[in-house]
């Protein structure tokens, strides 16, 4: 009976994945538009972007659950130029958006795109979180050589408290900036701040926590010998998860997973999951079933694809997916109400114009709804993860070439495929992520396997 129930539950899970709406769409109603943020609602998705026609506007685009446009709203607010936007949504669906440029404002919109208030804060507003009608915003000062944490009344935009300047080391010229912020269940705020020199080399993050109700920022260190540049942080209860890079000159790429408490205790830690020059993960989300899904890119021999990588709460690699082309840059991702993922970013077209796009996947990061070519082959790779060998099965294949690349983009295995099944013996291969390609006379397929 237990086996029957387990099989039924697995079947229902697979059916649920396949039933999820997925799509990939772009929107060309602006001459140039750079979508930085996406928000997920029960009835659709909302993109926030800087657009340009005759001037720079903060534009909002609402779609339905199929990605079809419902409305657009262009706000002629003070926008200095094509600077990044960051933002967050509260429990009522209102959104708070700021341009990272120091002279631009902080705005609040309702979920219908109406401007509720605008406030002037003369700092680079880099990261924010919201809870219980309080908005926490971290940003560097006008000189770029120090940071402040603001506690703001979310209903009015008025500042309630500002921390003293912290991490104000300006020895590297361009100064410090906030790379992530997270808010725990106990209202403790964690901020990570990094330094950057004039050559845009990124140096290790420092960790700060705001003690609840104390209005006091305290620096702390992780109990590890590693130094990390943190690109994103999320809270899980009163613990924290960061995706981070080992800090190497010129390589701002995410390869490490850290789960820790605010006293610096490491609860789980995984190092160098990929070669730092091939993978850059910079956005993450924690799902309701305790998976950590990070989004970024994978660059294989100059062919860059959008990438999802899924971890367990202990940092174990569970799966990876890839899609897109070199002309797509993904900027933000959120979990959708059906358990999938929505991604936004900008698409550079043939005439050098940038258009916003949306990609909606299922809970495994897969575009199940994409139309298939007649008689399109399918590649099955199993087991995955694997420890001894991987069987590649391509039903209907007569002839092809199987190529396996490691995480640095180097070819480590290649063979002709003269039948539907081919085995890759992985004895002696290092643990990590490998990308495979199956090339036939008319089509090319790609995917990934994890070697344990």
KAFEN-V361867 format. One record per residue. SS is DSSP state (2 for helix, 1 for strand, 0 for the rest). NEAR is the number of other C-alpha atoms within 12 Angstrom. Layout:
# KAFEN-V361867
SS/NEAR
SS/NEAR
This chain:
# KAFEN-V361867
0/7
2/8
2/9
2/10
2/11
2/12
2/13
2/14
2/14
2/14
2/14
2/14
2/18
2/17
2/15
2/19
2/25
2/24
2/20
0/29
0/31
0/32
1/30
1/31
1/30
1/32
1/35
0/24
0/22
0/30
0/23
1/29
1/41
1/44
1/45
1/42
1/42
1/45
1/46
1/39
1/29
0/19
0/21
1/30
1/41
1/48
1/55
1/49
1/47
1/44
1/42
1/28
0/17
0/10
0/22
1/25
1/32
1/45
1/39
1/39
1/43
1/32
1/32
0/23
0/32
0/24
0/32
0/22
1/24
1/20
1/23
1/27
1/28
1/28
1/27
0/19
0/28
0/24
0/30
0/24
0/24
0/25
0/27
0/32
1/40
1/40
1/36
1/43
1/33
0/28
0/20
0/20
0/23
0/31
1/39
1/49
1/48
1/46
1/42
0/38
0/30
0/29
0/25
0/31
1/29
1/46
1/39
1/37
1/34
0/24
0/34
0/27
0/31
0/23
1/25
1/22
1/24
1/25
1/29
1/22
0/32
0/25
0/35
1/39
1/44
1/41
1/43
1/45
1/41
1/36
1/29
0/20
0/22
1/29
1/41
1/43
1/49
1/48
1/49
1/41
0/34
0/25
0/23
0/37
0/30
0/31
1/41
1/40
1/44
1/41
1/32
1/30
1/23
0/37
0/27
0/21
0/31
0/25
1/22
1/20
1/22
1/25
0/30
0/21
0/25
1/35
0/34
0/29
0/25
0/23
0/17
0/21
1/19
1/26
1/33
1/41
1/47
1/46
1/43
1/42
1/43
1/43
1/35
0/28
0/18
0/20
0/27
0/33
1/46
1/50
1/48
1/50
1/44
1/43
1/36
1/32
1/23
0/18
0/15
0/20
0/23
1/34
0/36
0/32
0/37
1/33
1/38
1/35
1/34
1/36
0/23
0/18
0/13
0/14
0/20
0/24
1/28
1/26
1/23
1/23
0/25
0/29
0/20
0/18
0/11
0/22
0/24
1/40
1/42
1/44
1/43
1/43
1/43
1/40
1/35
1/28
0/20
0/21
1/30
1/44
1/49
1/51
1/48
1/46
1/40
1/35
0/30
1/23
0/20
0/19
1/24
0/35
0/37
0/41
0/43
1/41
1/45
1/45
1/36
1/33
0/29
0/36
0/24
0/25
0/19
1/24
1/23
1/27
1/31
1/31
0/28
0/33
0/41
0/37
0/32
0/29
0/31
0/35
1/43
1/41
1/45
1/38
1/41
1/40
1/41
1/34
0/27
0/17
0/16
0/18
0/27
1/41
1/45
1/49
1/44
1/41
1/38
1/44
1/32
1/33
0/19
0/17
1/21
1/25
1/31
1/40
1/42
1/42
1/44
1/36
1/36
0/26
0/32
0/25
0/31
0/31
1/36
1/31
1/34
1/40
1/35
1/34
1/35
0/33
0/22
0/22
0/26
1/34
1/35
1/42
1/36
1/42
1/42
1/40
1/36
0/33
0/24
0/28
0/32
0/36
1/42
1/49
1/50
1/45
1/39
1/41
1/33
1/26
0/22
0/9
0/11
0/13
0/23
1/30
1/35
1/44
1/45
1/49
1/47
1/42
1/41
0/34
0/41
0/36
0/39
0/33
0/31
0/25
0/21
0/18
0/12
0/11
0/10
0/7
0/13
0/17
0/26
0/26
0/30
1/25
1/32
1/24
0/23
0/25
0/25
1/28
0/22
0/21
1/23
1/28
1/26
1/36
1/26
0/31
0/20
0/18
0/28
0/19
0/23
1/30
1/30
1/37
1/31
1/36
1/29
0/35
0/34
0/25
0/27
0/20
1/19
1/23
1/23
1/23
1/24
1/23
1/27
0/20
0/19
0/25
1/28
1/29
1/28
1/32
1/20
0/26
0/15
0/13
0/23
0/21
0/25
1/32
1/38
1/43
1/41
1/37
1/34
1/38
1/26
0/25
0/13
0/16
0/19
1/19
1/28
1/32
1/34
1/40
1/39
1/39
1/33
0/24
